[in-house]
Amino acid sequence: MSPAREDATFLVLNGAHLKKMAAAEAIAAAVGVPLVVAQEELATAVEKGWAICVDGRYLVLPKGTSAVHESYGRLYGPLRQDAFVKDWYDRFETLNNQFIKAVSDWQINEEDEKAKAKILKVVERLTKGLADIVPLIHRYENYVRRFTEGVGRVDRGERDYICGPTIDSVHTVWFEFHEDILSVLGRPRDL
């Protein structure tokens, strides 16, 4: 199966969609495009009524969300029936359950080094596992980079990079990735 060919419009709008409300700089960094490209794409999205900008942060509107989901169908439709991708996702769900438990343990007691170690171990396993699917979805290299950067910051003592909600913490990146892979597969988030 050949890899999907995402363009800058999809990358930036999808990045804004996954981040929920973020500045152009954060979106550009997350999706791996130059800031000027993100700014141009976001300005176009605002002109089309796909997004709004509030205090320098972009929020994708329902029309933009529809455009993102249409792009997922067009770009990844063939992957939705691929046995390899389905098996990969099933393995991810096992990791996801482990991650959720470890994050819950961490949130109960942020001094729990065992929970922190478990979070980082599960993230490391996902990062290694992403190598299997990156050939089909090249942009997932950005998740590998973001997870690696987040783990590095945690290793240097920046504990906010475990679960901080307003930064590229490993929890934030995991949440975005989970929503992304569900969209690739055309599956709804937990109902």
C-alpha positions in Angstrom: 0.0 0.0 0.0 1.4 3.4 -0.9 1.7 6.2 1.7 -0.9 9.0 2.0 0.1 12.3 0.4 -0.9 15.1 2.8 -0.6 18.7 1.7 0.1 21.7 3.9 -3.6 22.7 4.0 -4.5 19.3 5.6 -1.5 19.3 7.9 -2.1 22.7 9.3 -5.9 22.5 9.6 -5.7 19.0 11.1 -3.0 20.2 13.5 -5.3 23.0 14.6 -8.2 20.6 14.8 -6.2 18.2 17.1 -4.8 21.0 19.3 -8.3 22.4 19.8 -7.1 26.0 20.3 -3.5 27.0 19.6 -1.2 29.6 18.2 0.2 29.3 14.8 3.7 28.6 16.3 2.4 25.6 18.2 0.6 24.2 15.2 3.6 24.7 12.9 5.8 23.0 15.5 3.4 20.1 16.0 2.9 19.3 12.3 6.5 20.1 11.1 5.9 23.0 8.7 7.5 26.4 8.6 5.7 29.0 10.6 5.0 31.1 7.5 3.2 28.2 5.9 1.1 27.6 9.0 0.2 31.3 9.2 -0.8 31.4 5.5 -2.9 28.2 5.8 -4.6 29.4 9.0 -5.4 32.8 7.4 -6.9 30.9 4.4 -8.9 28.7 6.8 -10.3 31.8 8.6 -11.2 33.4 5.2 -13.1 30.2 4.2 -15.0 30.1 7.5 -13.2 26.9 8.6 -11.5 28.5 11.7 -11.5 31.6 13.8 -8.6 33.4 15.5 -9.1 34.6 19.1 -6.2 36.4 20.7 -3.7 34.8 18.3 -5.1 31.3 18.9 -6.9 29.3 16.2 -10.1 27.2 16.7 -11.4 25.0 14.0 -15.1 25.6 13.3 -17.6 22.9 12.3 -17.1 23.6 8.6 -13.4 23.2 9.1 -13.9 20.0 11.1 -15.9 18.6 8.2 -13.1 19.5 5.8 -10.6 17.7 8.0 -12.7 14.6 8.3 -13.4 14.6 4.5 -9.6 14.7 4.0 -9.1 11.8 6.4 -11.5 9.8 4.3 -9.9 10.7 1.0 -6.3 10.3 2.3 -6.7 7.2 4.4 -9.8 5.4 3.1 -7.7 2.5 1.8 -6.0 2.1 5.2 -9.3 1.6 7.0 -9.6 -1.9 5.5 -6.0 -2.8 5.7 -5.4 -5.8 8.1 -1.9 -4.6 9.1 -3.2 -1.2 10.1 -6.1 -2.7 12.1 -3.7 -5.1 13.9 -1.4 -2.2 14.6 -4.3 -0.2 16.1 -5.4 -3.2 18.3 -1.8 -3.3 19.7 -2.0 0.4 20.3 -5.2 0.0 22.3 -3.4 -2.3 24.7 -0.8 0.4 25.2 -3.5 3.1 25.5 -5.1 1.2 28.4 -1.7 0.9 30.1 -1.1 4.6 29.5 -4.5 5.7 30.9 -3.8 3.7 34.1 -0.3 5.1 34.5 -1.6 8.7 34.0 -4.4 8.1 36.5 -1.8 6.8 39.0 0.4 9.8 38.3 -2.5 12.3 38.7 -3.4 10.8 42.1 0.2 11.2 43.4 2.6 13.3 41.3 5.4 12.1 43.4 4.9 8.5 42.3 8.1 7.6 40.5 6.7 4.2 39.6 3.8 5.8 37.7 6.1 8.3 36.0 8.4 5.4 34.9 5.4 3.4 33.6 4.2 6.5 31.6 7.6 6.9 30.0 8.0 3.2 29.3 4.6 3.0 27.5 5.4 6.2 25.5 8.7 4.6 24.5 6.9 1.4 23.4 4.5 3.5 21.3 7.4 5.6 19.8 9.1 2.4 18.7 5.8 0.9 17.4 5.2 4.0 15.3 8.1 3.0 13.1 5.9 0.3 11.7 3.2 2.7 10.5 5.3 5.7 9.6 5.9 4.2 6.1 2.2 4.5 5.5 1.6 7.8 7.3 4.8 9.8 7.0 3.5 12.6 9.2 3.5 10.3 12.2 7.2 11.0 12.3 6.2 14.3 14.0 4.6 12.3 16.9 7.9 10.4 17.3 9.7 13.7 17.5 7.2 15.2 19.9 7.2 12.2 22.2 11.0 12.1 22.2 11.2 15.8 23.0 8.6 15.5 25.8 10.3 12.5 27.3 13.7 14.3 27.1 12.2 17.2 29.1 10.8 14.9 31.7 14.2 13.2 32.0 15.7 16.6 32.6 13.3 17.1 35.5 10.6 19.1 33.8 7.7 17.3 35.5 5.0 19.4 33.7 6.0 17.6 30.5 4.3 14.5 31.9 0.7 15.8 31.9 0.8 19.6 31.5 -2.4 20.5 29.5 -1.1 23.7 27.8 2.3 22.4 26.6 3.5 19.5 24.4 3.5 17.1 27.3 3.6 13.4 26.6 -0.1 13.2 27.8 -1.1 16.0 25.4 0.7 14.5 22.5 -0.8 11.1 23.3 -4.3 12.5 23.4 -3.8 14.2 20.0 -2.3 11.0 18.5 -5.2 8.9 19.8 -7.7 11.2 18.2 -5.6 11.2 15.0 -5.4 7.4 14.6 -9.1 7.1 15.3 -9.8 9.6 12.5 -7.4 7.7 10.1 -9.4 4.6 10.8 -12.8 6.4 10.6 -13.7 5.4 14.1 -15.5 7.6 16.6 -13.8 8.5 19.9 -15.3 6.5 22.9 -19.0 7.0 23.0 
